[in-house]
């Protein structure tokens, strides 16, 4: 008996010393904003990574999203269902041009934001049609630690469980996302959207390929629906003025603060384009400066009032480019 106890102690010590994986210095957090959405309408996703150690830590620009829908078996969201691909790219931070590897100093935190685009054509999680049905979704994100002294391996392997497909990656705690069942005119609009999509469903990828068709259908049949508001940027127009009026109508109608700021950014961008076109056509210095002033006011207002880092960053970039071209006010 004493011999068995000694052997057990020896095995435990060996496992602790050699077999147990070291805890990662990286902490990963996932957040949705908002946490409720209609089917096929993506929301902003923030991946926050913190280095908890006293020395630099590294990670690649790779990410994978594990999804559990209403308690079913978990799966990793696929970016492309025709050629299954599960590894996404983390959005660049600031002016970084998607570096292959990120470095975090001791105690440093970095946020990667999958910002809600105007045309709802987000990659990653939202490309998977299995995240387009009403229900409750528990989502985790994994990122890949890196060692500058070792070559990178970005190829996931086939495995029985999602976590085993990306061994050694660092996972966040689950974040909950609720996809609400549409009601009333939204339910009717959603039913027709699914008819337009592939295989009787509609996802972010369908906005990219059939967005114009969807916008025309929604504008004609369901102009008061929430989906018509989100489809406003897809409406084909002959003039910028007409596009602006459609976006402003959607801005007045939307109850989604995040999408409202996305619409405000697009309206400001239309004003920037109007200035550039005027300047290129030499329409007159005074007219050009009036247009620049209008665009500058839109962008400055967004920078000063938004709570979304992605919107502030985009507006700041547009403002800097405008000031470089038109001159500082």
Steps between C-alpha positions, in 0.01 A plus 500: 500500500779744592667419170180586307463830687860591427451417131185715484684793660783457251258505207326812630830680542611397152176628346526827686860546395490377141151411375268780609470782247618835628230760547499752216598858587226611260143567611235517228158664537210519255219756487199557273339843458204482511438156652162465321449506124266395222595202281768583239579840656858481633606693809835647597743249650792601724783260584709630791842345567701574814852395592487402867869423530799713592670453163394543135253253350420432136205376297417463131228675301294178498164446674228233511143526631337204676120517506245305704140556388232435762704225665577305180845363423757779459647583159761741368342762274602457137601794284427314179265204496589386146866462605481471880737746664482579869797726569426871478730804508484730800414855389803726481560741788558867422725537198635145522471328165406155627839396640556127516590525867402745777716589801350595836718663764462395862150592618398638159147458358399515134151498345420358158159619377292331234317825424145498364542602135246703310426217259471227768751280316704389799731202474566252771223402735222657289590315180375174653128449429466306826526834681203646311214320675310632802624364830764533768866472402792443735819610324867466587794635305848346488823674407836342421796570731832542322871471567722725285767230508273234349330473159125567488250223432166642386348178373218358717477122516197274474382398845200376693432826686549866405760556770709210369512658152714783631714339773693734725289803413366726775122514543278770642213438736165464317309814402125476442328626187122490461357489148139611541217355293364772269136596551241683290628656180856398593392135499352541152814675376723229653298225329551665160870563570551127558337430163759727337791332677662165439348180634207681659711714731662844508833601652758776489642341186161544327503874571827506306370308197128589494484824696370710211221251425406485868494880530269535200264235635491645851454857377205391283323251727611577859611866515410529872691188606821503700664309217422784255695735728806275498468453122495877432873515406437239227234706320626591154470871420597732218634784712686551828221729615249218465729263690535757777123540535453122524771473766354791697155338491651178633687697767175656624325162505762272656489411869846345491756751637794310348350493153396866536864596543595285201241689294633835628850398391376412152314833467817682604694299245256606227573862593875432482456348153290802397789728599756291310287501185450876526873560552590276205254680273627839619151615594637797687702544817213643707261216406766237565579645843129503593478131412819426695360685801180293489691171477741610775210585733341156444824317573590712802155444650542125466847505655373704795180305569552135407566229757624262230872486450461371144281795398734753662799343325330506158375856544843618615664342195251670265547833678879482478482424127252785447717750688805388303316570176294806593730649760448539873195712595 
